[in-house]
Amino acid sequence: MEKACGIFIQETRPCSCRMARLPEGSSGHSHTGQRSLKAYPWAGLTVLLLNPPRVSFLKTAAVNPAALLPDDDPEQPLHNCVETLSSLKNLREDLTDQPLRDPDETLYTDGSSFVDRRTRYAGAAVMTADKVIWAQALGHETSAQKAEFIALTQALQWAKGKTVNIYTDSGYAFATVHVHGALYQERGLLTSGGKEIKNVPEILALLAALWLPKAVFEEIPIYSETDNELGKRLQVKEVSGGWRELPDTRLFILEALGWELISQVHQSTHLGGTKLVELLKRDYYIPKLFQVSMDIARRCHVCAQLNPGRYSPLTQGTRLRGISPGEHWEGREDIDTFWFLLTRFSGWPEAYPTKSEAAQIVVKKFISEIIPRFGLPVAMGSDNGPAFIAHITHLLAKMLGISWKLHCIYRPQNSGQVERMNQTLKETLKKLKLETGENWVSLLPFALLGARCTPYVKGLTPFEILFGRPPPLLPKLREEVLASLSNHNLLKSLQALQLSSRLNHQLVREAHRDPPPGTTPAPPAFQPGDLVWVWKHEPSSLEARWTGPFTVVLSIPSAVKVVGKKHWIHRTQIKKAESEDQPERWTIQRTKDPQKIRLQRQSS
C-alpha cells in the first residue's frame, strides 16, 4: 500500500528536494552541510504529503467490505450489556456492597502483620460489635493480605446458614470477592501478565466459603419516613417481599422508586404525561404521580423532537426607525434581479436594476447612489441574501461606521416593512406592464413614483415626509401667476414649507412610537447556555419536527443564536429543551439550634 501510494505521488508530480542534516547533539534550525534525500527513500514522499498546495486530503467514500457480509445468525437475540456484566461480575447474584436491612449478624474482620526485632508477627480476628468470635495468631511467614483473607474466610464459615453483613478494611480482599473472583473463574488464578497470583490456597478457601451464608444481601424495598406517614393515612398493609398494598389491592410504590418506574415505562411506550398517569394509576399508587409523569414526558428528548411546540405569547417589539429620513434603511434582493431599499422613517423606496446578485454590485450602488443622495445612514437591515452576508459588504459597513443587522431566517415579519413595499412595487410593475407592454426596467421609475406618492403614516406620503410638501403630481402654475408673487410672499412660502416639514416629522415620530432613550427592553426569554430545540422546516413524513438540542450563545428578546447555526433564529421557532436526568431535590429541616438548618438531598 505504501509503495503504491509512493509510485502514484512520484509519477503525478516528481519533486527533487534536499534536506539539511542536523549535527549530533544540536537542536538549532540553521546548519551547514547538505545531504541528498536518496539516503532516505520515503523522506521525499513525506515532504510531498506535508505540502498542502500540492496535496489534497479528502474523506474516502470507500466502504468496508466486511460491512456487506451477510449475518450468519440473524435469529440470535441481542444481549443487554448492563445485565450481562451484572450477572458476570459477581459470583453470587445476592452479593453486593450494600448492607442488609435486618441481618442475623453483623461481623467485623481484620488481619495484621508487622516486624519486631527482625521477627514477623501476624494475626487475624473476627468479632461482632460487643464480643470476639474468633482470634488467632498466624505463622511468621504470613503477610497482611494473607491475614485478611484468613479472617474473612473464618467469618463466612462462622455465618453458615445465616444472613450476615461482613465489614473489612482490606481493599484487596473486598475486590477479590466482588470483582476478581469472577475473573479468576474465567481465566484461572493468573495475573494480567500470565503469572500465578500469590496466596492461592487462601483465595480458593475464601471463594468457596462465600457460598456458606444463607444470604449476603436481599433486595427489599426501604420506605422512608415520608412514605411511612403517607402509608398510614392510606391504610396500607405489608405483603410478601416487604412491599405494601392499599385496600384496593394497588401496590404502594415508594417515592424514590416512582421516578425510575415511570421513566422506564415512558422509555418503552413514549406516552404523554396524562396517558402515563392513566396507565399506572390502575395498578400502582405512586406519590406525586401526575407531577412526575408530566415532568418525565416533558424531559424526553425523543418526544420533544416530535411534539408540537407551545409558543409563549410574544410581547410587541419595537423597530428603530430613526428621527429623520435616510437614517435607517432596509434592503433585500429580489428574484427579478433588482436591489430594493426602503428608509424606515419615511417609507421612501429606492430600487436599482442589477445584472446579478453579486456583492460588488450592491457595494457599488450603495457608494454611488445612496450615500451621495442621502448621506451616511446610521443603520442598515437586510435579509440573509448572498450579497448581504458577503465579507466585502460588512467590511464596507464597518469602515463607514454603519450598523448592519441581518434578519432572522424563515421569519418574513422581521422584514415586514420592506417585504410589503416590495410586494406593492411588483404589483404596480405588473399592472403597468399589462397596460403598456414595456419591459419592467423602463417602467421601474414610474412604479417608484407611485409608491413615493402613496399615503404612508398619518396620511402623509413618503415624498411629503422627505421634502415637506405635497408630491408634484398636480399641473404647474402658469408663468404669469409665478411672476405676480413677490419676494415677500416667496419668503413666507419657504417659512411655511419649513414649518410643514417639521410638523410632518413630528407626526411620523409619534406614529412610529420609538422607545424613549433609557427605556429598558423586555428581558430575553432564553439566556446563553440554555438548551433549545429548533423547528425543522418541511420535514419528511417520518422525520422529527425539531432538531437539537442546541446551546444558546447569544440572545435578544425576539431571537437567539445557537451553536452550529450561522443565522439568528426567531423565538417562535424554538422551544426549551429539558435535561433527561432527574433533577436533584433538596429539603430543608430545622434543627434545635435556631441559627442552623439541615439540607438533605432526596435520593432517587
Secondary structure as GFF3:
##gff-version 3
##sequence-region A 1 604
A	DSSP	alpha_helix	2	12	.	.	.	ID=ss1
A	DSSP	beta_strand	18	20	.	.	.	ID=ss2
A	DSSP	beta_strand	34	36	.	.	.	ID=ss3
A	DSSP	three_ten_helix	37	39	.	.	.	ID=ss4
A	DSSP	alpha_helix	43	49	.	.	.	ID=ss5
A	DSSP	three_ten_helix	52	54	.	.	.	ID=ss6
A	DSSP	three_ten_helix	65	68	.	.	.	ID=ss7
A	DSSP	alpha_helix	81	88	.	.	.	ID=ss8
A	DSSP	beta_strand	105	116	.	.	.	ID=ss9
A	DSSP	beta_strand	119	127	.	.	.	ID=ss10
A	DSSP	beta_strand	132	138	.	.	.	ID=ss11
A	DSSP	alpha_helix	144	158	.	.	.	ID=ss12
A	DSSP	beta_strand	164	168	.	.	.	ID=ss13
A	DSSP	alpha_helix	171	175	.	.	.	ID=ss14
A	DSSP	pi_helix	176	180	.	.	.	ID=ss15
A	DSSP	alpha_helix	181	187	.	.	.	ID=ss16
A	DSSP	alpha_helix	200	209	.	.	.	ID=ss17
A	DSSP	alpha_helix	225	234	.	.	.	ID=ss18
A	DSSP	beta_strand	237	238	.	.	.	ID=ss19
A	DSSP	three_ten_helix	240	242	.	.	.	ID=ss20
A	DSSP	beta_strand	244	245	.	.	.	ID=ss21
A	DSSP	beta_strand	251	252	.	.	.	ID=ss22
A	DSSP	alpha_helix	255	269	.	.	.	ID=ss23
A	DSSP	alpha_helix	273	280	.	.	.	ID=ss24
A	DSSP	beta_strand	284	285	.	.	.	ID=ss25
A	DSSP	alpha_helix	289	299	.	.	.	ID=ss26
A	DSSP	alpha_helix	301	306	.	.	.	ID=ss27
A	DSSP	beta_strand	328	333	.	.	.	ID=ss28
A	DSSP	beta_strand	338	343	.	.	.	ID=ss29
A	DSSP	beta_strand	349	353	.	.	.	ID=ss30
A	DSSP	alpha_helix	359	365	.	.	.	ID=ss31
A	DSSP	pi_helix	366	370	.	.	.	ID=ss32
A	DSSP	alpha_helix	371	374	.	.	.	ID=ss33
A	DSSP	beta_strand	379	382	.	.	.	ID=ss34
A	DSSP	alpha_helix	391	400	.	.	.	ID=ss35
A	DSSP	beta_strand	403	406	.	.	.	ID=ss36
A	DSSP	three_ten_helix	412	415	.	.	.	ID=ss37
A	DSSP	alpha_helix	416	436	.	.	.	ID=ss38
A	DSSP	alpha_helix	440	452	.	.	.	ID=ss39
A	DSSP	alpha_helix	462	467	.	.	.	ID=ss40
A	DSSP	alpha_helix	479	484	.	.	.	ID=ss41
A	DSSP	alpha_helix	487	512	.	.	.	ID=ss42
A	DSSP	beta_strand	531	535	.	.	.	ID=ss43
A	DSSP	beta_strand	546	556	.	.	.	ID=ss44
A	DSSP	beta_strand	559	562	.	.	.	ID=ss45
A	DSSP	beta_strand	569	570	.	.	.	ID=ss46
A	DSSP	three_ten_helix	571	573	.	.	.	ID=ss47
A	DSSP	beta_strand	574	576	.	.	.	ID=ss48
A	DSSP	beta_strand	585	590	.	.	.	ID=ss49
A	DSSP	beta_strand	597	602	.	.	.	ID=ss50
###
